[in-house]
Amino acid sequence: MKFHPAAQILTWCLLVAAMQVLASGLFLMAAGSVMLCAFAVSRHKFTQLVRRTRWIMLSLLLIYAYSTPGQPLSDTLGMFSPSREGLADGVLQLTRLLAALAGLAILLDRLHRQQLIAGLYTLFAPLQWLGLSRERFAVRLALTLHYAEVAMLRSAGGWQDTLNSLFEPHGETIRHMELPLYRFGIGDALLLGFALLLLLGALR
């Protein structure tokens, strides 16, 4: 079934928000399901995203492990030991990040650039009430995500090369783009309704 790009983007945002407040048991089930789906339908993209963010994930785990007060994991290390509570919180946050990346991998595999821009263009409709151009916002955000992904994937030397490649000029410019038109259907309503119910249930 094909869904409206805006519905898919908004569903991912709602699921990420729900992951932040779900109870531990439900969260583990939901996160495990999302990651299993990513491995099944978007394994290559998911693996790329995880590999490119591995140092961020390691830093996140260490920050929680050493900054959260609690019982030391090892009495031998004393003050240099991470806390058990910190490690537990770090693993929880790491799982949330992995679940978000899994959902993003599925989303990026399902949407090519024009579909992504079309979805953002639809979601940015309220900007017109403020007198702002939603076309510019949608195109700039989509191209920023695209160039960041390309820079990371083509850089094999390390984080320094990745950072440098983000500032390299790109030969590709867009002077005219035609966006495909999509209509919201029953499937989109069901998809968004499920994600919204999940978020509301998590907030209770």
N, C-alpha and C positions, 0 to 999 in steps of 0.2 A: 504494500500500500504506500502511495506517495502522499506525503504531508507537505503543507505550506512551509517554506523555509523559515518564515517568522515563527510559526508554531513550533518548529523543531528547536530554534534558538531559544525561545522563551521557555520551552519545556526543560532544556538543559539548565537554564538559569534557576528555574524553580526546583529542580532536583538537587542542584548544588546547595541551594539555600536550605532545603529539607535535610540534607545530610549533616548540616551544622547543628541541628536541634533534635534529631531522632534519638530515641533511647538506644542504649548500647546494643541490645539484642536485635531490635529492628534495623538499626544502622548496619550492623555486620551482615545481616541478610540482604539488605538493599545494596550495600557496597559490593558484596560478593557477587550478586546477580549482575550488576553493571559491569564489573570486571570480567566475568565469564562471557558476557555478551561481546565485550570488546575483543577478547581473545578469539571469539568465534567468527566475528565479522570484520574486525579492523585490527588484527593482530600486528601487522607491520607498522601501522600508524601509532598504535598504542606503545609498542616497543620503542619506537623512535622518540616519542614524547617522554617516556620514562628514562631512557638513556640520556637525553639532553637535559633532564632536570635532576639527575641523580645527586649532584653536589648540593643543590638546593634542598633536596630531601634529607641528605645526610646532615646538613647544617641545621635544619629544622629539628631533627631528632636530638642532636647534641645540645641545642639551645634549651629545649624542654628538659632534657635529662640533667643538665647542670644548673639550671636557673630555678627549677621548681623545688621548694623545700620539702623535706620528707625523710624517710628512713634510708640510710645509705645502702646501696646495693652490695657493697663490700666493706666490711669493717676494717679490713687490712689497709685499704687505700685511704681511709679516714676522710678528710675534707676534700680529697681529690676524687672521691667516688661519686658517680651519678646517683641520684635518688631513685628509688623504685617508683614512687609516684610520678616523677618526672619522665621516666622511661615509658610508663603506662600512658601518660598524656601525649608524649611524643609519638608513640605508635598509633594512638588514636588519630592525631592530626595528620600523620603520614598516610593512614588509610583513607582519610577524607580527601587528601590531595590526590591519591591514586584513583579514587572513585571519580573525582572531577576530571582527571586526565583521561580516564577510560571513556566517560561520556563525551568529552571533547574529541577524542579519536573517532568515535562513531559519527559524531556530527560532521567533522571535517571530511570523513570518507564519503558521507552521503551528499554533501553540498560542494559543488564546484564554486569558483569565485563569483560568477554572475549570480548564482543562487544565493550565496552568502550576502552579497551586496543587496539583492532584492529583498531578502529577509530583514536586513538591517534598515533598509529604506522604509519598509512597512512599519517596523517598530519605532522608528524615529519620527513618525507622523506628528506626534504632539509638539515637536520642535517648531512646526509652522505656526503654532499659536503664539510663539514667542518671537516670531519674525526671523527665525533662523532657517538656514538652508539644510534640510535633511539630506539632500543629495550629496552635499560636500561631506557631511559627517559620515554618512554610510560608506562612501567611496574611500575616504581617508582612513577610516578604521579598518575596513576590509583589506586595503593595500598594506597598511601597517602590519596586520597579522600575517598577510601573505609574505611580505619581505622578511619579516622576522623568522618565519618558518623556513624560507629558502636559505637565509643566511646561516641558520643553525644546521640545516641538513647538508649544505655544501662545504661546511667547515670541518675538516678532519684533523686539524693540528692541535686543537685544544680551545680552552675558553678565551685565550687572547685573540686567536684568529676569528672566533665567532664574534667577539666584541668588535673587532676591526671591520669585519665584513658588514656589520650593521650600518656602518657609516660610509661604505663605498657607494658611489653613484650607480644607479641602475639605468640601463639603457632603455628600459621599457617605460613608456609614457602613455597616458590615456587622454585622448582629446575627445573621444566620442564613445559612448557605450550604450547599447540597447539592453534593457533589463527585461527578462521574461515576466509575463503577467501570470499571477496565480490567484486562485479564488479559494477562500476558506470553505471547507466542507465539513461533513459530519465527523469524519475521521479526525480532523484537526480539533474539533470541539471535544471529542472523547479523549484525545491525547492530552490536551491542556487541562481538561477536567480531572483526569487521573493525577496529573502532576500537582494540580492545585489541592486536591483532596489529600494527597500525601503530605504536602506542606502544612495544611491546616491540621491534619491529624498529628503531625510532629509537634506543632505548637501547643497542643493541649496537654 
